[in-house]
């Protein structure tokens, strides 16, 4: 009885050891694939962040702006184009400089500007009552955003 119980114990231990070695071997083959998937996810999220976050900041600012004469294009002292957005009688300037998007109170110096996120190049064009934001990300991808001020009209015509 004692010899058979020892043999059964060794057979179970051997099976667990072989199963564990197979698991380790499969894991070693899967590590490069897992690493590639992880790197792809990280690269995709960084590209999405770099390409769309700047435009999301601008779009949110325009949505929160006052309804009448609230957005326009202006230039800073160094001729950097800026999007001027008025909210609650305070004018805020959004501009790209040195690889970042900044927000600045128009009454204060650019020393008090707040850095929002990494950014590329932002070009602003105005036609009639619309502002075209052409954004070139750090990856040289071009995206356009058309902004219009909110209307003060609450209801439509009958």
N, CA and C of each residue as an Amber inpcrd file, in Angstrom:
protein
   474
   0.8040000  -1.1770000   0.0000000   0.0000000   0.0000000   0.0000000
   0.8540000   1.2520000   0.0000000   1.8700000   1.2170000   0.7170000
   2.6940000   2.4040000   0.8260000   3.3990000   2.7100000  -0.4810000
   3.8760000   1.7160000  -1.1960000   4.5850000   1.9340000  -2.4500000
   3.6300000   2.4750000  -3.5070000   2.4140000   1.9730000  -3.5930000
   1.4670000   2.4570000  -4.6010000   1.0650000   3.9080000  -4.3120000
   0.9270000   4.3090000  -3.0470000   0.5700000   5.6870000  -2.7390000
   1.7220000   6.6370000  -3.1130000   2.9650000   6.2050000  -2.9650000
   4.1110000   7.0260000  -3.3550000   4.1420000   7.1710000  -4.8730000
   3.8920000   6.1030000  -5.6050000   3.9000000   6.1540000  -7.0730000
   2.7820000   7.0760000  -7.5740000   1.5970000   6.9640000  -6.9710000
   0.5010000   7.8460000  -7.3740000   0.8540000   9.3000000  -7.0970000
   1.4910000   9.5800000  -5.9930000   1.8870000  10.9490000  -5.6530000
   2.8980000  11.4750000  -6.6590000   3.8560000  10.6810000  -7.0470000
   4.8480000  11.1040000  -8.0360000   4.2120000  11.3060000  -9.3980000
   3.2540000  10.4880000  -9.7720000   2.5880000  10.6440000 -11.0650000
   1.8100000  11.9560000 -11.0920000   1.1160000  12.2900000 -10.0030000
   0.3850000  13.5560000  -9.9390000   1.3260000  14.7400000  -9.9770000
   2.4200000  14.6610000  -9.2710000   3.4040000  15.7410000  -9.2520000
   4.0330000  15.9090000 -10.6270000   4.3350000  14.7990000 -11.2910000
   4.9230000  14.8540000 -12.6270000   3.9540000  15.5040000 -13.6100000
   2.6450000  15.1360000 -13.5120000   1.6490000  15.7280000 -14.3950000
   1.5610000  17.2440000 -14.1750000   1.5390000  17.6820000 -12.9330000
   1.4650000  19.1210000 -12.6290000   2.7220000  19.8280000 -13.1400000
   3.8850000  19.2250000 -12.9850000   5.1310000  19.8220000 -13.4690000
   5.1200000  19.9540000 -14.9910000   4.6710000  18.9130000 -15.6880000
   4.6050000  18.9650000 -17.1580000   3.5960000  20.0210000 -17.5980000
   2.4380000  20.0690000 -16.9350000   1.4250000  21.0690000 -17.2660000
   1.9690000  22.4900000 -17.0530000   2.6890000  22.6940000 -15.9510000
   3.2870000  24.0010000 -15.6660000   4.3400000  24.3690000 -16.7090000
   5.1640000  23.4200000 -17.1340000   6.1820000  23.7010000 -18.1550000
   5.5360000  24.0430000 -19.5020000   4.4470000  23.3620000 -19.8480000
   3.7250000  23.6840000 -21.0890000   3.1490000  25.1030000 -20.9900000
   2.6030000  25.4390000 -19.8330000   2.0700000  26.7900000 -19.6190000
   3.1710000  27.8390000 -19.7730000   4.3380000  27.6190000 -19.2070000
   5.4570000  28.5560000 -19.3390000   5.9140000  28.6820000 -20.7900000
   5.9830000  27.5710000 -21.4980000   6.3950000  27.5910000 -22.9020000
   5.4030000  28.3910000 -23.7540000   4.1180000  28.1760000 -23.5430000
   3.0970000  28.9400000 -24.2790000   3.1810000  30.4300000 -23.9190000
   3.4090000  30.7320000 -22.6760000   3.5340000  32.1270000 -22.2460000
   4.7250000  32.8040000 -22.9230000   5.8320000  32.0920000 -23.0260000
   7.0120000  32.6730000 -23.6720000   6.7500000  32.9700000 -25.1460000
   5.9700000  32.1240000 -25.8140000   5.6380000  32.3840000 -27.2150000
   4.6480000  33.5420000 -27.3660000   3.8080000  33.7520000 -26.3670000
   2.7930000  34.8040000 -26.4480000   3.2960000  36.1820000 -26.0040000
   4.3880000  36.2610000 -25.2830000   4.8790000  37.5520000 -24.7740000
   5.1290000  38.5580000 -25.8970000   5.7950000  38.1990000 -27.0160000
   5.9700000  39.2060000 -28.0800000   4.6430000  39.6980000 -28.6630000
   3.6770000  38.8240000 -28.8200000   2.3710000  39.2400000 -29.3420000
   1.6620000  40.1690000 -28.3740000   1.7200000  39.8450000 -27.1140000
   1.0920000  40.6880000 -26.0940000   1.7630000  42.0560000 -26.0710000
   3.0680000  42.0880000 -26.1780000   3.7990000  43.3550000 -26.1900000
   3.4330000  44.1940000 -27.4100000   3.2950000  43.5700000 -28.5790000
   2.8950000  44.2990000 -29.7860000   1.5030000  44.8940000 -29.6480000
   0.5820000  44.1410000 -29.0860000  -0.7790000  44.6390000 -28.8900000
  -0.7660000  45.8160000 -27.9250000  -0.0370000  45.6830000 -26.8400000
   0.0440000  46.7710000 -25.8570000   0.6550000  48.0240000 -26.4800000
   1.7520000  47.8710000 -27.2310000   2.3700000  49.0280000 -27.8890000
   1.4190000  49.6660000 -28.8890000   0.6490000  48.8570000 -29.6060000
  -0.3290000  49.3960000 -30.5550000  -1.4080000  50.2050000 -29.8550000
  -1.8700000  49.7210000 -28.7220000  -2.8870000  50.4500000 -27.9590000
  -2.3320000  51.7730000 -27.4640000  -1.1190000  51.7690000 -26.9400000
  -0.5020000  53.0010000 -26.4370000  -0.2960000  53.9950000 -27.5710000
   0.2280000  53.5390000 -28.7090000   0.4550000  54.4450000 -29.8470000
  -0.8530000  55.0280000 -30.3530000  -1.8830000  54.2020000 -30.4520000
  -3.1790000  54.6830000 -30.9300000  -3.7670000  55.7240000 -29.9880000
  -3.6770000  55.4860000 -28.6920000  -4.2340000  56.4530000 -27.7380000
  -3.4560000  57.7610000 -27.7600000  -2.1340000  57.7000000 -27.9060000
  -1.3490000  58.9340000 -27.9860000  -1.6660000  59.7030000 -29.2600000
  -1.8150000  59.0040000 -30.3820000  -2.1600000  59.6820000 -31.6340000
  -3.5340000  60.3280000 -31.5450000  -4.4970000  59.6030000 -30.9890000
  -5.8410000  60.1620000 -30.8360000  -5.8020000  61.3760000 -29.9280000
  -5.0630000  61.2730000 -28.8420000  -4.9630000  62.3970000 -27.9080000
  -4.3290000  63.5970000 -28.5780000  -3.2340000  63.4000000 -29.2980000
  -2.5380000  64.5090000 -29.9390000  -3.3570000  65.1460000 -31.0530000
  -4.2070000  64.3600000 -31.7050000  -4.9420000  64.8810000 -32.8470000
  -6.2750000  65.5120000 -32.4750000  -6.9340000  65.0680000 -31.4330000
  -8.2870000  65.5490000 -31.1980000  -8.4840000  66.3610000 -29.9290000
  -7.6030000  66.2500000 -28.9590000  -7.8110000  66.9490000 -27.6980000
  -7.8030000  68.4630000 -27.8820000  -6.9320000  68.9830000 -28.7320000
  -6.8650000  70.4310000 -28.9620000  -8.2020000  70.9230000 -29.5070000
  -8.7290000  70.2290000 -30.4950000 -10.0020000  70.6350000 -31.0740000
 -11.1500000  70.4800000 -30.0800000 -11.0700000  69.4830000 -29.2170000
 -12.0880000  69.3170000 -28.1800000 -12.0760000  70.4810000 -27.1960000
 -10.8890000  70.9790000 -26.8440000 -10.7910000  72.1540000 -25.9680000
 -11.4670000  73.3500000 -26.6160000 -11.1730000  73.5910000 -27.8890000
 -11.7570000  74.7320000 -28.5940000 -13.2720000  74.5870000 -28.7250000
 -13.7250000  73.4050000 -29.0700000 -15.1510000  73.1730000 -29.2220000
 -15.8820000  73.3700000 -27.8980000 -15.3110000  72.8840000 -26.8300000
 -15.9180000  73.0810000 -25.5100000 -15.9680000  74.5440000 -25.1170000
 -14.9070000  75.2870000 -25.4380000 -14.8900000  76.7180000 -25.1160000
 -15.9770000  77.4580000 -25.8740000 -16.1710000  77.1240000 -27.1360000
 -17.2040000  77.7840000 -27.9310000 -18.5930000  77.4060000 -27.4270000
 -18.7810000  76.1700000 -26.9960000 -20.0830000  75.7590000 -26.4590000
 -20.4220000  76.5000000 -25.1770000 -19.4180000  76.7940000 -24.3690000
 -19.6550000  77.4860000 -23.1030000 -19.6760000  79.0060000 -23.2560000
 -19.3990000  79.4960000 -24.4470000 -19.2980000  80.9380000 -24.6660000
 -20.6630000  81.5950000 -24.6360000 -20.6340000  82.9200000 -24.4810000
 -21.8580000  83.7080000 -24.5400000 -22.4650000  83.5930000 -25.9300000
 -23.7190000  83.9850000 -26.0540000 -24.4050000  83.7620000 -27.3250000
 -24.1510000  84.8570000 -28.3640000 -23.9360000  86.0860000 -27.9790000
 -23.7990000  87.1710000 -28.9510000 -22.3500000  87.6370000 -29.0570000
 -21.8160000  87.6620000 -30.2870000 -20.4610000  88.1700000 -30.5700000
 -19.4170000  87.5910000 -29.6260000 -19.4450000  86.2860000 -29.4650000
 -18.5930000  85.6810000 -28.4430000 -17.2900000  85.1090000 -28.9730000
 -17.1740000  84.8300000 -30.2650000 -15.9270000  84.2680000 -30.7690000
 -15.3980000  85.1270000 -31.9040000 -14.0840000  85.2060000 -31.9560000
 -13.4240000  85.9450000 -33.0300000 -11.9700000  85.4930000 -33.0910000
 -11.2630000  86.0280000 -34.0820000  -9.8410000  85.7380000 -34.2330000
  -9.0710000  87.0010000 -33.8840000  -8.0170000  86.8360000 -33.1310000
  -7.1620000  87.9570000 -32.7720000  -5.7080000  87.5160000 -32.8700000
  -4.8060000  88.4550000 -32.7200000  -3.3740000  88.1470000 -32.7270000
  -2.7480000  88.6150000 -31.4210000  -1.7950000  87.8490000 -30.9630000
  -1.0290000  88.2530000 -29.7840000   0.0550000  89.2290000 -30.2070000
   0.8090000  89.7380000 -29.2600000   1.8670000  90.7100000 -29.5530000
   2.9010000  90.1740000 -30.5300000   3.1880000  88.8800000 -30.4600000
   4.1800000  88.2940000 -31.3620000   3.5410000  87.7470000 -32.6340000
   2.3530000  88.2040000 -32.9680000   1.5580000  87.8410000 -34.1490000
   1.1510000  86.3690000 -34.1820000   1.0580000  85.7370000 -33.0390000
   0.5200000  84.3850000 -32.9410000  -0.9970000  84.4720000 -33.0330000
  -1.6200000  83.7250000 -33.9470000  -3.0810000  83.7830000 -34.0370000
  -3.7260000  83.1220000 -32.8290000  -4.8120000  83.7180000 -32.3640000
  -5.5000000  83.1950000 -31.1880000  -6.9960000  83.2420000 -31.4110000
  -7.6790000  82.2570000 -30.8520000  -9.1330000  82.2400000 -30.8700000
  -9.6100000  82.9650000 -29.6250000 -10.3780000  84.0090000 -29.8180000
 -10.8940000  84.8120000 -28.7140000 -12.3160000  84.3530000 -28.4180000
 -12.5600000  83.9480000 -27.1600000 -13.8640000  83.4460000 -26.7440000
 -14.3000000  84.2280000 -25.5140000 -15.5020000  84.8100000 -25.5780000
 -16.0220000  85.5840000 -24.4630000 -17.0330000  84.7480000 -23.6960000
 -16.7960000  84.6510000 -22.3940000 -17.7130000  83.9350000 -21.5120000
 -17.8750000  84.7420000 -20.2420000 -19.0980000  85.0690000 -19.9060000
 -19.4140000  85.8520000 -18.7020000 -18.6220000  87.1540000 -18.6640000
 -18.5800000  87.8390000 -19.7830000 -17.8940000  89.1250000 -19.9390000
 -16.3860000  89.0510000 -19.6970000 -15.8320000  87.8800000 -19.7960000
 -14.3850000  87.7040000 -19.7230000 -13.9400000  87.0730000 -21.0370000
 -12.9180000  87.6650000 -21.6420000 -12.4320000  87.1560000 -22.9180000
 -11.2220000  86.2750000 -22.6730000 -11.2830000  85.0700000 -23.2250000
 -10.2050000  84.1000000 -23.1010000  -9.5870000  83.8830000 -24.4710000
  -8.2810000  83.7390000 -24.5110000  -7.5530000  83.5060000 -25.7550000
  -7.0060000  82.0860000 -25.7530000  -7.2430000  81.3830000 -26.8360000
  -6.7170000  80.0350000 -27.0310000  -5.7200000  80.0910000 -28.1800000
  -4.4980000  79.6380000 -27.9390000  -3.4780000  79.6780000 -28.9900000
  -2.4550000  78.5680000 -28.7750000  -1.7730000  78.2280000 -29.8690000
  -0.7150000  77.2120000 -29.8310000   0.6310000  77.9100000 -29.9330000
   1.5210000  77.5080000 -29.0480000   2.8750000  78.0580000 -29.0540000
   3.8130000  77.0490000 -28.4030000   4.9900000  76.9050000 -28.9790000
   6.0360000  76.0470000 -28.4210000   5.5720000  74.6090000 -28.1790000
   4.6770000  74.1140000 -29.0280000   4.2370000  72.7320000 -28.9090000
   3.1510000  72.4930000 -27.8930000   2.4750000  73.5520000 -27.4270000
   1.4090000  73.4050000 -26.4400000   0.2400000  74.3150000 -26.7840000
  -0.9530000  73.9330000 -26.3170000  -2.1340000  74.7760000 -26.4070000
  -2.2410000  75.5440000 -25.0990000  -2.4350000  76.8470000 -25.2070000
  -2.5270000  77.7070000 -24.0300000  -3.8900000  78.3820000 -23.9720000
  -4.3190000  78.7060000 -22.7570000  -5.4770000  79.5550000 -22.5280000
  -4.9910000  80.7310000 -21.6930000  -5.4870000  81.9170000 -22.0530000
  -5.0130000  83.1200000 -21.3740000  -6.1600000  84.1020000 -21.2450000
  -6.2720000  84.7270000 -20.0960000  -7.2090000  85.8210000 -19.9190000
  -6.6830000  87.0020000 -20.7190000  -7.5160000  87.6130000 -21.5410000
  -7.0370000  88.6660000 -22.4310000  -6.5820000  89.9050000 -21.6720000
  -7.0190000  90.0790000 -20.4420000  -6.6180000  91.2450000 -19.6520000
  -5.2370000  91.0790000 -19.0180000  -4.7410000  89.8550000 -19.0170000
  -3.4670000  89.5820000 -18.3570000  -2.3740000  89.3210000 -19.3790000
  -1.1550000  89.3340000 -18.9080000   0.0060000  89.0650000 -19.7560000
   0.0740000  87.5760000 -20.0990000   0.8240000  87.2660000 -21.1550000
   0.9820000  85.8610000 -21.5290000   1.8150000  85.0840000 -20.5210000
   2.4020000  85.7630000 -19.5580000   3.1010000  85.0680000 -18.4720000
   2.1200000  84.2840000 -17.5960000   0.8530000  84.7080000 -17.6200000
  -0.1730000  84.0530000 -16.8110000  -0.9860000  83.0350000 -17.6050000
  -0.5380000  82.7270000 -18.8060000  -1.2500000  81.7550000 -19.6330000
  -1.1150000  80.3600000 -19.0290000  -2.1730000  79.5990000 -19.1590000
  -2.1880000  78.2360000 -18.6340000  -1.9970000  77.2510000 -19.7750000
  -1.0740000  76.3440000 -19.5940000  -0.7950000  75.3180000 -20.6000000
  -1.8310000  74.2090000 -20.4440000  -2.5690000  73.9330000 -21.5380000
  -3.6350000  72.9330000 -21.4760000  -3.1670000  71.5380000 -21.8760000
  -2.4770000  71.4350000 -23.0160000  -2.0540000  70.1230000 -23.5000000
  -1.0190000  70.3020000 -24.6020000  -0.3950000  69.1910000 -25.0020000
   0.5290000  69.2300000 -26.1310000  -0.2510000  69.5250000 -27.3920000
   0.3740000  70.2710000 -28.2940000  -0.3310000  70.6510000 -29.5150000
   0.6520000  70.8370000 -30.6490000   0.1180000  70.9190000 -31.8340000
   0.9160000  71.1670000 -33.0290000   0.7650000  72.6160000 -33.4540000
   0.3270000  72.8090000 -34.6880000   0.1690000  74.1450000 -35.2530000
  -1.3100000  74.3900000 -35.4990000  -1.7680000  75.5750000 -35.1150000
  -3.1650000  75.9260000 -35.3020000  -3.2450000  77.1640000 -36.1890000
  -3.9990000  77.0450000 -37.2780000  -4.2380000  78.1830000 -38.1670000
  -5.7090000  78.5400000 -38.0880000  -5.9920000  79.8230000 -38.0520000
  -7.3680000  80.2890000 -37.9210000  -7.7420000  81.1540000 -39.1190000
  -8.9190000  80.9040000 -39.6800000  -9.4260000  81.6780000 -40.8090000
 -10.8620000  82.0720000 -40.4980000 -11.2380000  83.2860000 -40.8780000
 -12.6050000  83.7240000 -40.6530000 -13.2590000  84.0740000 -41.9780000
 -14.4550000  83.5750000 -42.1630000 -15.2450000  83.8970000 -43.3490000
 -16.6760000  84.0940000 -42.8900000 -17.1820000  85.2640000 -43.1630000
 -18.5250000  85.6400000 -42.7360000 -18.6390000  85.4670000 -41.2240000
 -19.5390000  84.6040000 -40.7950000 -19.7610000  84.4130000 -39.3570000
 -19.1650000  83.0990000 -38.8580000 -18.2970000  82.4880000 -39.6650000
 -17.7130000  81.2030000 -39.3050000 -16.2030000  81.3370000 -39.1530000
 -15.6530000  80.5100000 -38.2770000 -14.2100000  80.4540000 -38.0820000
 -13.7600000  79.0330000 -38.3880000 -12.7810000  78.9290000 -39.2670000
 -12.2060000  77.6290000 -39.6050000 -10.9060000  77.4730000 -38.8240000
 -10.8300000  76.4050000 -38.0630000  -9.6070000  76.0660000 -37.3460000
  -8.9610000  74.9190000 -38.0990000  -7.7730000  75.1750000 -38.6260000
  -7.0020000  74.1260000 -39.2920000  -5.8970000  73.7290000 -38.3260000
  -5.9570000  72.5050000 -37.8740000  -5.0090000  72.0340000 -36.8630000
  -4.1020000  70.9750000 -37.4730000  -2.8090000  71.2090000 -37.3990000
  -1.8060000  70.2500000 -37.8590000  -1.1640000  69.6600000 -36.6070000
  -1.3990000  68.3750000 -36.3730000  -0.8890000  67.7350000 -35.1630000
   0.6190000  67.5210000 -35.2720000   1.2020000  67.0550000 -34.1990000
   2.6370000  66.7920000 -34.1780000   3.0000000  65.6540000 -35.1230000
   2.0130000  64.8500000 -35.5220000   2.2360000  63.7570000 -36.4770000
   2.0170000  64.2150000 -37.9130000   1.8230000  65.5120000 -38.1170000
   1.5400000  66.1230000 -39.4280000   0.1990000  65.6930000 -40.0090000
  -0.7340000  65.2990000 -39.1770000  -2.0960000  65.0200000 -39.6280000
  -2.8980000  66.3080000 -39.5330000  -3.6710000  66.5970000 -40.5670000
  -4.4330000  67.8410000 -40.6280000  -5.8990000  67.5510000 -40.3130000
  -6.4670000  68.3570000 -39.4150000  -7.8880000  68.2630000 -39.0900000
  -8.4760000  69.6550000 -39.1330000  -9.7220000  69.7560000 -39.5370000
 -10.4060000  71.0320000 -39.6240000 -11.6070000  71.0400000 -38.6980000
 -11.8770000  72.2110000 -38.1340000 -13.0300000  72.4050000 -37.2710000
 -13.6610000  73.7280000 -37.6530000 -14.9530000  73.7110000 -37.9240000
 -15.6660000  74.9370000 -38.2640000 -16.4650000  75.3630000 -37.0410000
 -16.2270000  76.5930000 -36.5980000 -16.8870000  77.1230000 -35.4150000
 -17.8130000  78.2600000 -35.8130000 -18.9820000  78.2910000 -35.2100000
 -19.9030000  79.4140000 -35.3860000 -20.4040000  79.8070000 -34.0130000
 -20.6540000  81.0880000 -33.8010000 -21.1740000  81.4880000 -32.5040000
 -22.6060000  80.9790000 -32.3200000 -22.9620000  80.7780000 -31.0860000
 -24.3260000  80.3360000 -30.7990000 -25.2890000  81.4690000 -31.0970000
 -26.4430000  81.1090000 -31.5230000 -27.4590000  82.1080000 -31.8540000
 -28.1860000  82.5220000 -30.5870000 -28.5660000  83.7910000 -30.5250000
 -29.3470000  84.2990000 -29.4000000 -30.8180000  84.0190000 -29.5530000
 -31.1980000  83.4540000 -30.7030000 -32.6100000  83.1850000 -30.9710000
 -32.9910000  81.8720000 -30.3020000 -34.0250000  81.9150000 -29.4820000
 -34.4370000  80.7240000 -28.7550000 -35.3750000  79.8710000 -29.5950000
 -36.3540000  80.4570000 -30.2140000 -37.3170000  79.6950000 -31.0060000
 -37.1860000  80.0110000 -32.4770000 -37.7390000  79.1880000 -33.3100000
 -37.7050000  79.4120000 -34.7440000 -38.8720000  80.2580000 -35.2070000
 -38.8620000  80.6220000 -36.4870000 -39.9610000  81.4030000 -37.0460000
 -41.1620000  80.5140000 -37.2920000 -42.3300000  81.0840000 -37.1480000
 -43.5490000  80.3040000 -37.3790000 -43.9570000  80.3420000 -38.8090000
